[in-house]
Amino acid sequence: MQDKNNYYITRWNPLETNLRLYHVLNGKRTQLKSVDIETDAAAWHTIHVKARGNKIVVSFDGKPLIETEDTTFANAGKIGLWTKADASTAFDDLKIVNLAP
């Protein structure tokens, strides 16, 4: 996240049965990749996002499902957690690792 109008989003939506990666540039959201995923919405799951250089890999429960390259944001930024108002979501065990040389 660079600021409130410029960031990446990784979103799992069990109701729509998909996992998606977006970037938001100047407040406009653009979908980069999407995969269909059906799983138990009531169980705990792990979402892992690895961003190194322009490569982004999103894994769900240890399985890489989205791999892409994007150069929209070249510099490191902040991280945030987001959920929609009608969602029943909990976050646990957040880890941030800087792998920069």
C-alpha positions as CSV (number, residue, x, y, z in Angstrom):
1,M,0.0,0.0,0.0
2,Q,1.4,3.4,-1.0
3,D,-1.6,5.4,0.2
4,K,-5.4,5.2,0.4
5,N,-5.7,5.3,-3.4
6,N,-2.8,3.2,-4.5
7,Y,-2.4,-0.4,-3.3
8,Y,-2.7,-4.1,-4.1
9,I,-5.6,-6.3,-2.8
10,T,-5.6,-10.1,-2.4
11,R,-9.2,-11.2,-1.8
12,W,-10.8,-14.5,-1.1
13,N,-14.5,-14.6,-1.5
14,P,-16.1,-17.9,-0.4
15,L,-19.5,-16.8,-1.6
16,E,-18.3,-16.2,-5.1
17,T,-15.8,-19.1,-4.8
18,N,-12.8,-17.2,-6.0
19,L,-9.4,-15.8,-5.0
20,R,-8.4,-12.6,-6.8
21,L,-5.5,-10.2,-7.0
22,Y,-6.1,-6.5,-7.9
23,H,-4.2,-3.3,-7.9
24,V,-5.8,0.0,-7.1
25,L,-4.2,2.9,-9.0
26,N,-5.4,6.5,-8.3
27,G,-8.6,5.0,-6.7
28,K,-9.5,2.7,-9.7
29,R,-9.4,-1.0,-9.0
30,T,-8.2,-3.4,-11.8
31,Q,-8.3,-7.2,-11.5
32,L,-4.9,-8.7,-12.3
33,K,-5.7,-12.4,-11.8
34,S,-8.6,-14.6,-10.6
35,V,-8.9,-18.3,-9.8
36,D,-11.9,-20.4,-8.8
37,I,-11.6,-22.0,-5.4
38,E,-14.2,-23.9,-3.5
39,T,-13.4,-24.7,0.1
40,D,-15.0,-24.8,3.6
41,A,-15.7,-21.1,4.5
42,A,-16.2,-22.0,8.2
43,A,-12.6,-23.5,8.5
44,W,-9.4,-21.6,9.1
45,H,-7.3,-21.0,6.0
46,T,-3.9,-19.5,5.2
47,I,-3.4,-16.9,2.5
48,H,0.3,-16.2,1.8
49,V,1.3,-13.3,-0.5
50,K,4.9,-13.1,-1.7
51,A,5.9,-9.9,-3.5
52,R,9.5,-9.7,-4.7
53,G,10.5,-7.2,-7.4
54,N,7.6,-7.2,-9.9
55,K,6.6,-10.8,-9.2
56,I,3.6,-11.6,-7.0
57,V,2.6,-15.1,-5.8
58,V,-0.6,-15.8,-3.8
59,S,-0.9,-19.1,-2.1
60,F,-4.0,-20.5,-0.4
61,D,-3.5,-23.2,2.2
62,G,0.1,-23.8,1.0
63,K,-0.8,-24.1,-2.7
64,P,0.3,-21.4,-5.1
65,L,-2.8,-20.4,-7.1
66,I,-1.9,-16.9,-8.5
67,E,1.4,-16.0,-10.1
68,T,1.8,-12.8,-12.0
69,E,4.1,-9.9,-12.6
70,D,3.1,-6.2,-12.2
71,T,5.1,-3.1,-12.1
72,T,2.5,-0.7,-10.9
73,F,4.2,0.0,-7.6
74,A,8.0,-0.2,-7.6
75,N,8.6,0.7,-4.0
76,A,7.9,-1.1,-0.7
77,G,4.9,0.2,1.1
78,K,2.6,-0.6,4.0
79,I,0.2,-3.5,4.7
80,G,-3.4,-3.5,5.7
81,L,-6.2,-6.0,6.4
82,W,-9.6,-5.4,5.0
83,T,-13.0,-7.1,5.2
84,K,-16.5,-6.1,3.9
85,A,-19.1,-5.1,6.4
86,D,-21.3,-8.1,5.8
87,A,-18.4,-10.6,6.1
88,S,-17.6,-12.9,9.0
89,T,-13.8,-12.7,9.0
90,A,-11.1,-13.1,11.6
91,F,-7.4,-12.6,11.2
92,D,-4.7,-14.5,13.1
93,D,-0.9,-15.0,13.1
94,L,0.0,-12.2,10.6
95,K,3.7,-12.4,9.7
96,I,5.6,-9.8,7.6
97,V,9.0,-10.8,6.3
98,N,11.4,-8.6,4.5
99,L,13.4,-10.7,2.1
100,A,15.2,-7.7,0.5
101,P,19.0,-8.2,0.0
